Amino acid sequence: MPPRARRLVLAAALGLTLVTGCATGSEAVRAVGDPVTEKEAQVLSALLQRNQQRGGADFVVTAPYGEDRLLTLTGSVDFREELGRAQAVTSFDDGRPDDTRTMFFTPEDVWVGDVAGLSDALAGAGAPQAAYLRRPVTTGTEDQVPLLVDVLTEMLLNLSARTDDDPRAFVDGYTWEGQRSIDSRLATLFGLPGDRTVAVDSTDDLLTQFVTTVAGGGYDVTITLSDHGDRRIDLPAEEETADAAAHPDIATTLGI
């Protein structure tokens, strides 16, 4: 085969993957973007319920926002109890040092600690010493813009369901997007409506990664899950916590 013809054949093959049929053992060429099969629809329909069954997972959430900022949450989530803990790191491209904080979260509240200046600010206000400020999760109502960190924790906690979905709902508009390694494990990628992507572990059908675009933000959020299993997360005790509503100036000044 002439060299140019060989290059054309190789280029055409870049959008195709050779897969082995599970039921028959026969081989077939499958193109990225092909509709999901009925079996894959069943896997997708049980994906969130499988997270609930396993109990929890470790996670890394990344969200580049603005022109020079990256917010990264690293921690663990308990899907059954709907709570989590994380280290929240905001990185800047302009040479500023990282802003690092400790967070606990539920669907209703967020605890923020390890904040420089928090103890001094509370002491200056004559308030009892506390390691954390607790505030309600912002809801994004007409008069309230949701905080990015609250959007991310809500996305994370929503990756769980008590029951399976109907597999028929995953047939139209859902596509097979090939396979790649994520954290050294082979995962199968699926395209979802709304330019979202999920990656499913090819060995145990567990959710490995979820990628979506923040509405109105124009940037992608990537949630990567690993080491699925039971988690025990103890929220900060009352004596360690101050109410942000009682100290609004401190919460605003410290960006809580």
N, C-alpha and C positions, 0 to 999 in steps of 0.2 A: 504494500500500500504506500503511495507517495507520502512524504512527510506532511504536506499541507492537509491532505485528506485525513491522515491520522490525527492531526491536531483538531480538525473539525469534529471528528467522532468523539474525542476526549472532551471537548467543550460541551457537546450535546449531552454527554453522560453526567455532567456536573449536577444537573437538576434531577437526576434519577438515582434511585437506590435499589440494590438487589436485596429482596427480602425473601425469607422462607415461609411458605404457607404453614400455619399452625395445624390445620386440620388434616391436610393431605400430604404434607412433606414436599410438595411441589414448589418450584421456584418461580417467581414472577417479578418483573420489573415494575416498581411503583414510583410514581412521580410525586415530588413534594407539592403539596396543595391538593392532593386527591382527597375525596371525602373519607371520613372515618368509616370503618367497618362496623357491623352490628356488635361484634365482640368488643371493639374499642369503645363504642358508645356505652356498653355496659360497664367497662372499667371507669370511664369518666363519670358516669352517673353515681358511682359509689365512692368517688374520690374523697369528698368532704366527710362522708360518714365514716370512712376508714380512718381519717384523722381522729375522729371522736372515739372510735374503738381503741386505737392505740394509746390514747390518753393525752399525749403532748408531743413536743419536739423542741429541739434547739433551732434557732433561726438567725439569719442575717438579713436585714432589710436595708436596701440602699435607695436613696432618692437624691439625685443631683438637682439642685434648684438654684434659681438665679443664674448669674454668669460664672460664679466662682465658688460655689458652695456645694458640699456633699454632706448629707445627713445619713449616718449609719447607725442602725440599732442592732445590737448583738446580745442575744440572751436566750431565754427559755419561755415556753408558753404551755399552760395547762388548758387544753381545749375543753375538758369536761367541766372545770370550775370557772372557765372564762376569766382567767387572769394570767398575768405574765410579769416578768422582770427583764430589764435590759440596761445595757450601757449605751447611752446616746452620745454620739460623737459628731460634732459639726466641724468639718474640715474646710479650710479656706485656701484659695490659690494665690492670695496676695501676700503671703508671708505671715499672716496672723497665726498665733498658736491655736491648736485645736481647743474647742470647748467640749469638755467631757462631763457628763452627769449620769447619775443612777436614777432609773425609773422603775416604778411598779405601776401596773395599769389593770383596770377592769373596763367593762363597757360603760360604766358610769363615772369613774374617777381616775385621776392620775396623781401619783406621788412623785415628787422630784426632789432629789437629794444630792449630796456631794457638790453643792453649789458654792463657789468661792464668795465669801461675804455674807452668807445666809445667817450664820450664828451671830455675827457682829450686828447685822441689821435688826435681828429680833431683840438682841440685848438693848440696842439703842431705842427700840420702841417699848421697852419695859415688858416684853413678852417672855414667857418661859422658853428656855433653850429647846430647840428641836432640830432633828437631822433632816426632816422632810417637810415640804409644804404640800398640802393636798388641795386639789382643785377639781371641779367637775369637768368632764370631757366637753369640749365645745361642740355644738351640734350643727353649726352651719345654717342657722335660721336667717331670716331676712335681715336682722339687725346684728348678726354675729358671724364673723368669718372664722371657719374652723382652722385651728392650728395644724400645721403639717404633721407634727408628731402624733396628734390625735387621729388624723386621717390614716396614718400608717398602722397604728395599733388597732384601729377599727378593722382595717383590711385583714390584718393578721388574725384577729379573733373570729372573723367571718369565714375563715378557711376550715370550718367544721359544721357538721349537720348531724342531727340525731337519726335521720332516716335517709335512704337512698333517694335520688331523683329518678324520674322516669327516663329510661334509656332512649326512648323515642325523641326526647327533646334535644338529643345530642347528635342526631343524624344530619339534619339540614344546617348548613353554615359552619360546621366544625370540620377541620381538615387535618390531615396527617402532614407533619412538617419535618420528618426525618428523625435522626438520632444523633446524640452527641454526649460526651462525657461531662458530668457535673460533679465536682468533688470526687473525682476518680471513680464514679459509678455511671454506667451506661443508662441514659434516659431517653425516652421517646417523647418528642415534642408534638403538641397539638395546637392548632390555631383556633381561637374562639372568636365569635362576633365581637366587634368593637376593638379590633387590633390587639386583643389579649393573647397570651401564650401560656400554656401550662406544660410542664415537663413531668413525666411520670417514670418512676424507677422501673426499668425493664425487668427486674427480678421479682419484686414484691408488689408492684402496682401502687406504690405509695407516692403521694405528691412530693416532688422534689423542688419544683420552682414554679412561681407564678409571676408573670410580668404584665403590667398594665400601665396605661397612661393616666395621669391624674387629670380629671376633668377641669378645664380652665387653666391648668398649670403648664401644659405643654412639655412635661418631662415624664420619663418612665420611672416606675417603682418596681424593683425586683425583690421578691421575697424568696429566700432559699431555705428549705427545711432539711434537717438531718437528724439522725439518731432518734427516730420516733419511739415513744414509749412513755410510761407514766412519769409525771413531774409533780413534785411538791414545792409549792411556792408560798411562803409566809409573807403576808403584807406587813408593812411597818406597824409597830404597836402604837396605840393612841398617845402614849407618853413621848414617843419619838416624833410626833406629827403635830404641825400647826396648820390651822385652816387658812388657806390663801385668801378667802373672802374677808377674814378678819384683818388681813394685812395687805390690802390691794396695792399700796404704794411699793411695798417690798417686792411683791410678786411681779409688778410691772418693771421695776428697776432691774431685777435680776432675770427678766425674760422667762418667768415661770407661768 
